Amino acid sequence: MQVVIVYKNDCRATLLARDLHARLSCTKGVDVTVLTSQDLPNYNYGAEVVFVLGGDGTVLRAARHFSRLSAPILGVNLGKVGFLSSVEPEEVMASLDKILRQEYVLEERLMLQAVVIKNKKALLRAVALNDVVIRSATPHIVTLNLQLNGKTLVSYRGDGVICATPTGSTGYSLSAGGPILSASVAAIVITPISPQFGSARSLVVGADSRLGFVVDSDRKTTLSIDGEETLFLASKDKILVERASEVARFVQLKPVGQLTKLWQRMGSVEETLRLVSHNQTP
């Protein structure tokens, strides 16, 4: 059984990766590979399970990389929020036998594909689990013309636009005023960022929709994939966004709905703020 451990390059994750590697190496029939998240581009082999030790950013990087290899991800929460994690660090050792016996539920998450077209040539093809964001690189308004299935639909004037999956709808899109989509919904949400006209609202379209955004501005504009892989765009560049052929596969030992996890996390934040406001220690 091929097992991969991917860890964030910090002290806590490094120690857990060491302990996990030691435990798995003693298990008959298990072959273990250990990588930092920075090593991912150099790893092109599959795995029966990938342990990802870190926060949601580390899980996003691993999910994008292993989606093309169809390898399932098990996130171990070492971050602040842990929306994408399956277990807490104190639970992982006790869960190893179940994981190696593959006694878990596999959950598939929709991903997006973004292609940048410049002068009728494709410059970049990338996949996102959370979101594709097109926004101004400076504090100036940019104009983005949205085409839906080949037809011009609307122009957005503001700081930019977020295209989010149901998974990503609880991230940047939510902060910008977008709706929360259940992970089971096959849809894409388009949320304007600080629109010039306050009447602009989020738009939810089917997951099989083909979206095209044409940059209609001389201001510096950027494209980012899950908050990373930033690319500078120029006027007339076109960004095609659609459902990716890949899916992210997550190991769930104790399946908890995305919305339930969101309420749990929001509840803990609200409780922390209440305690702080009363000068108590959470």
C-alpha positions as CSV (number, residue, x, y, z in Angstrom):
1,M,0.0,0.0,0.0
2,Q,1.5,3.3,-1.1
3,V,1.0,6.1,1.5
4,V,2.2,9.7,1.1
5,I,2.6,12.2,4.0
6,V,2.6,15.8,2.9
7,Y,3.4,18.3,5.7
8,K,3.6,22.1,6.1
9,N,7.1,23.2,6.8
10,D,6.7,24.2,10.4
11,C,7.8,22.6,13.7
12,R,4.4,21.1,14.7
13,A,3.7,19.5,11.4
14,T,7.3,18.3,11.0
15,L,7.1,16.5,14.4
16,L,3.8,14.9,13.5
17,A,5.1,13.8,10.1
18,R,8.1,12.2,11.8
19,D,5.9,10.3,14.3
20,L,3.4,9.2,11.6
21,H,6.3,8.0,9.3
22,A,7.8,6.0,12.2
23,R,4.5,4.3,12.9
24,L,3.6,3.5,9.3
25,S,7.1,2.3,8.5
26,C,6.6,-0.5,11.0
27,T,3.4,-1.7,9.3
28,K,3.8,-4.6,7.0
29,G,2.9,-3.9,3.3
30,V,3.0,-0.2,3.7
31,D,5.4,1.9,1.6
32,V,5.7,5.5,2.9
33,T,6.8,8.7,1.1
34,V,7.3,11.9,3.0
35,L,7.1,15.3,1.3
36,T,6.9,18.9,2.3
37,S,4.2,20.9,0.5
38,Q,7.0,22.6,-1.5
39,D,8.1,19.2,-2.8
40,L,4.7,18.4,-4.4
41,P,5.6,19.5,-8.0
42,N,8.3,16.9,-8.1
43,Y,6.1,14.0,-7.1
44,N,4.1,12.4,-9.9
45,Y,3.1,9.0,-8.5
46,G,-0.2,7.8,-7.1
47,A,-1.1,6.7,-3.6
48,E,-3.8,4.8,-1.8
49,V,-4.1,7.6,0.7
50,V,-2.4,11.0,1.2
51,F,-2.0,12.4,4.8
52,V,-1.9,16.2,4.6
53,L,-0.6,17.8,7.8
54,G,-1.3,21.5,7.9
55,G,-4.0,24.1,7.5
56,D,-6.5,24.6,4.7
57,G,-3.8,26.2,2.4
58,T,-1.7,23.0,2.6
59,V,-4.7,20.9,1.9
60,L,-5.7,23.0,-1.1
61,R,-2.2,22.6,-2.6
62,A,-2.2,18.9,-2.1
63,A,-5.8,18.5,-3.4
64,R,-4.9,20.3,-6.6
65,H,-1.8,18.2,-7.1
66,F,-3.3,14.8,-6.3
67,S,-6.6,15.4,-8.1
68,R,-4.9,14.5,-11.4
69,L,-3.6,11.3,-9.8
70,S,-7.0,10.4,-8.3
71,A,-5.4,10.0,-4.9
72,P,-7.6,10.5,-1.8
73,I,-6.7,13.2,0.7
74,L,-7.0,13.0,4.4
75,G,-6.5,16.4,6.0
76,V,-5.1,16.6,9.5
77,N,-5.9,20.0,10.9
78,L,-2.9,22.0,12.0
79,G,-4.3,25.3,11.0
80,K,-6.7,27.9,12.4
81,V,-9.9,26.9,10.7
82,G,-9.7,23.4,9.3
83,F,-12.7,23.4,6.9
84,L,-11.0,20.9,4.7
85,S,-9.6,18.7,7.3
86,S,-11.0,15.3,8.3
87,V,-9.3,14.7,11.7
88,E,-7.6,16.6,14.5
89,P,-3.9,15.8,15.2
90,E,-4.6,14.0,18.4
91,E,-7.0,11.6,16.6
92,V,-4.8,10.6,13.7
93,M,-2.7,7.9,15.4
94,A,-5.8,6.2,16.9
95,S,-7.4,6.2,13.4
96,L,-4.5,4.6,11.5
97,D,-5.9,1.0,11.5
98,K,-9.2,2.1,10.1
99,I,-7.5,4.3,7.4
100,L,-5.2,1.4,6.3
101,R,-8.2,-0.9,6.1
102,Q,-9.9,1.8,4.0
103,E,-12.9,1.9,6.4
104,Y,-13.9,5.4,5.5
105,V,-16.2,7.4,3.2
106,L,-14.7,9.0,0.1
107,E,-16.2,12.4,-0.7
108,E,-15.7,14.0,-4.1
109,R,-15.6,17.7,-4.5
110,L,-16.1,19.7,-7.7
111,M,-13.1,21.6,-9.1
112,L,-12.8,24.5,-11.6
113,Q,-10.5,24.7,-14.6
114,A,-9.2,28.2,-15.6
115,V,-7.6,28.8,-19.0
116,V,-6.0,32.2,-19.9
117,I,-6.3,33.2,-23.5
118,K,-4.0,36.0,-24.8
119,N,-4.0,36.9,-28.5
120,K,-6.0,33.7,-29.2
121,K,-3.4,31.5,-27.6
122,A,-3.7,29.6,-24.3
123,L,-1.1,30.7,-21.8
124,L,-2.1,28.9,-18.7
125,R,-4.3,26.0,-17.6
126,A,-4.9,25.5,-13.9
127,V,-7.4,23.8,-11.6
128,A,-8.9,25.2,-8.4
129,L,-10.7,23.6,-5.5
130,N,-11.8,26.8,-3.8
131,D,-11.9,29.7,-6.3
132,V,-10.6,31.5,-9.3
133,V,-10.2,35.2,-8.5
134,I,-9.7,38.0,-11.1
135,R,-9.0,41.3,-9.4
136,S,-7.3,44.7,-9.6
137,A,-3.6,44.6,-8.6
138,T,-3.9,48.3,-7.5
139,P,-6.6,50.3,-5.7
140,H,-8.4,51.1,-8.9
141,I,-11.6,49.9,-10.5
142,V,-11.4,47.3,-13.3
143,T,-14.0,46.2,-15.7
144,L,-14.6,42.5,-16.4
145,N,-17.2,41.5,-19.1
146,L,-18.8,38.1,-18.3
147,Q,-19.8,35.8,-21.1
148,L,-22.1,32.9,-20.1
149,N,-22.1,29.9,-22.6
150,G,-20.7,32.2,-25.3
151,K,-23.1,35.1,-24.8
152,T,-22.3,38.4,-23.1
153,L,-24.3,38.6,-19.9
154,V,-23.0,41.5,-17.7
155,S,-20.1,43.8,-17.0
156,Y,-18.6,44.0,-13.5
157,R,-17.0,47.2,-12.4
158,G,-15.2,47.1,-9.1
159,D,-12.2,45.4,-7.5
160,G,-12.8,42.2,-9.4
161,V,-14.7,38.9,-9.4
162,I,-14.6,35.6,-7.5
163,C,-15.6,32.3,-9.2
164,A,-16.1,29.8,-6.4
165,T,-17.0,26.1,-6.1
166,P,-19.4,24.9,-3.4
167,T,-16.3,24.2,-1.3
168,G,-14.9,27.7,-1.9
169,S,-18.3,29.3,-1.2
170,T,-17.4,29.4,2.5
171,G,-14.1,31.3,1.8
172,Y,-13.3,34.5,0.0
173,S,-16.7,34.5,-1.7
174,L,-18.5,34.4,1.6
175,S,-16.4,37.3,2.9
176,A,-17.4,39.3,-0.2
177,G,-21.1,38.7,0.5
178,G,-21.7,35.6,-1.6
179,P,-24.0,32.7,-0.7
180,I,-23.0,29.4,1.0
181,L,-23.5,26.4,-1.3
182,S,-23.8,22.9,0.0
183,A,-20.9,20.7,-1.2
184,S,-23.4,18.4,-2.8
185,V,-24.7,21.2,-5.1
186,A,-23.3,21.1,-8.7
187,A,-23.0,24.8,-9.2
188,I,-20.6,27.7,-9.5
189,V,-21.0,31.0,-7.7
190,I,-19.8,34.3,-9.2
191,T,-19.3,37.0,-6.6
192,P,-18.3,40.6,-7.4
193,I,-15.6,42.2,-5.2
194,S,-16.5,45.7,-3.9
195,P,-18.7,46.5,-7.0
196,Q,-18.9,50.2,-7.9
197,F,-22.7,49.9,-7.9
198,G,-24.1,48.3,-4.8
199,S,-26.9,46.6,-6.7
200,A,-24.5,44.0,-8.1
201,R,-25.1,40.7,-6.5
202,S,-23.7,37.1,-6.7
203,L,-24.8,34.9,-9.5
204,V,-25.2,31.1,-9.1
205,V,-25.0,29.0,-12.3
206,G,-25.0,25.3,-13.1
207,A,-21.6,23.5,-12.8
208,D,-21.7,22.7,-16.6
209,S,-21.8,26.4,-17.5
210,R,-19.0,27.8,-19.5
211,L,-17.8,31.2,-18.2
212,G,-15.6,33.7,-20.0
213,F,-14.2,36.9,-18.4
214,V,-12.7,39.5,-20.7
215,V,-10.5,42.1,-19.1
216,D,-11.7,45.6,-20.3
217,S,-9.3,47.8,-18.4
218,D,-5.7,49.1,-18.7
219,R,-5.3,48.8,-14.9
220,K,-3.0,46.1,-13.6
221,T,-5.2,43.0,-13.1
222,T,-4.3,39.6,-11.6
223,L,-5.6,36.1,-11.7
224,S,-5.1,33.8,-8.7
225,I,-5.9,30.1,-8.2
226,D,-7.0,29.2,-4.6
227,G,-5.1,32.3,-3.4
228,E,-1.9,31.2,-5.2
229,E,-0.4,30.9,-8.7
230,T,-0.9,34.6,-9.4
231,L,-0.6,35.7,-13.0
232,F,-0.8,39.3,-14.3
233,L,-3.4,40.0,-17.0
234,A,-3.6,42.6,-19.7
235,S,-6.5,44.3,-21.4
236,K,-8.4,42.0,-23.8
237,D,-7.1,38.9,-22.1
238,K,-9.8,36.3,-21.7
239,I,-10.2,33.9,-18.8
240,L,-12.3,30.8,-19.4
241,V,-13.7,29.1,-16.3
242,E,-15.6,25.8,-16.3
243,R,-16.0,22.6,-14.4
244,A,-12.7,20.6,-14.3
245,S,-12.5,17.0,-15.4
246,E,-10.6,16.3,-12.1
247,V,-12.3,16.1,-8.8
248,A,-10.8,16.3,-5.3
249,R,-11.3,13.1,-3.3
250,F,-11.4,13.5,0.5
251,V,-11.3,10.7,3.1
252,Q,-14.0,11.2,5.8
253,L,-13.7,9.0,8.9
254,K,-16.7,10.7,10.6
255,P,-18.6,12.3,7.7
256,V,-19.8,15.8,8.8
257,G,-21.6,18.0,6.3
258,Q,-19.9,21.2,5.1
259,L,-22.6,23.4,6.5
260,T,-22.5,21.6,9.9
261,K,-18.7,22.1,10.0
262,L,-19.2,25.8,9.1
263,W,-21.7,26.4,11.9
264,Q,-19.3,24.6,14.4
265,R,-16.4,26.8,13.4
266,M,-18.5,30.0,13.4
267,G,-19.8,29.0,16.8
268,S,-16.3,28.6,18.2
269,V,-15.3,32.0,16.8
270,E,-18.3,33.7,18.2
271,E,-17.7,32.1,21.6
272,T,-14.0,33.2,21.5
273,L,-15.0,36.8,20.7
274,R,-17.6,36.7,23.6
275,L,-15.0,35.5,26.1
276,V,-12.4,38.1,24.9
277,S,-15.0,40.8,25.2
278,H,-15.5,39.8,28.9
279,N,-11.7,39.5,29.4
280,Q,-11.9,35.7,29.9
281,T,-9.5,33.1,28.5
282,P,-11.0,30.6,26.0
